[in-house]
């Protein structure tokens, strides 16, 4: 039991620590819906993983990254508004995933675990994926921090100053895709984006600089994981939703408690 | 003749079936201030974006000489309110910036006291100065300014244009900027190019001011010109000095400035 909890805690902390800082970019660049779309499509990745009998984590990563690339290509064509495009992709890939899963007679899939996460079902292999993917994302985030931020502040200025704007934008989308893929086990398809945006939004209230906001977001995400797991252990609540509720509570506290001076 | 920095050659830009710009030829030199004027929708910003390689021309070409290094000041700065950012951090984002240059540059544009302020709380004039500082930190030999005095009151505008001229004198850089008001930039500009889909006229400010094409576009005198433009585009917000607009321009049916 203790080992199970420790693994869950380690996995959750690993995901939250990287989802927070990346979530700051998702909030700044208003990419929440983009994240949702990738998350929904992750279920299709699970179905494909079972169908083709390949590693599920790998299938999810490949599908998310692939979808991110398709989105970038489609966005450039300006056929329809981006939010409509995202809506179409999100729900059709989620539905396609659900349909595909229904064909899998020989495998019993706990659909709830994929939709809402099952932190307690984390395996040793999952941990390797979380920490491998997490470290990669973190390293890239640190290495490309300034270009990423310059792009977020003003793309045209960044371009005129010589930043490779297209490449950096793609990098950010791929980072989000990787985080979603590895975070899916923890909070599930439907709740992943919340682990990115809620801690980041809470962090805004406490921060004066982008670095602070990204760091606090990671810390707040970790606190939410601890709180969620604790609640789950004590009251036998579902772990994924408990983590999200905890994050939401922190958000409420940060925005309702009077502060000395609000960062504006 | 001083060094050429960049040339716009026979630029034409087409959006769908609308020809926005055609046959634009402008050469930018070291140490020279060139001001683009023209009504709203005349393609000024698009032309600047073409020079910056943010917009591809449909025809013609942009020649950027080897030494060219552009400092760009966009029309406005929108930073998402969820992004906490101080002036110092904003300027630190310039590619390859030497952090030691930030404070002296803020001094140069006259806002050294704002170094640790959040960018969201700056006034219109302060924001323009911040953007100018960012352009300068790119160590440019050509400043490209898209309506550098936007959102600034008239006194502030005169100050800003003065500052731009001072910077030109110090750095001996070229300046290519958009302005709405010939009158305010006259003293600080070497060449004026009046654009409305094509180059209507160009030359020294005095030459352009007296040019029939300019007069046709903006009304009789320079003072009328600026007010006339605003009267037509925002015909309910102009102030009491709108009385200047009396003769010499044609009133459209939507023009209500005699109503009060």
Interface residues (C-beta under 8 A of the other chain):
Chain A: X27 X28 X29 X30 X146 X147 X149 X150 X152 X153 X154 X156 X157 X158 X159 X160 X161 X162 X163 X201 X204 X207 X208 X209 X210 X212 X213 X263 X264
Chain B: X52 X53 X54 X70 X72 X74 X77 X78 X79 X80 X81 X82 X83 X84 X85 X86 X89 X90 X92 X93 X94 X95 X118 X120 X121 X134 X138
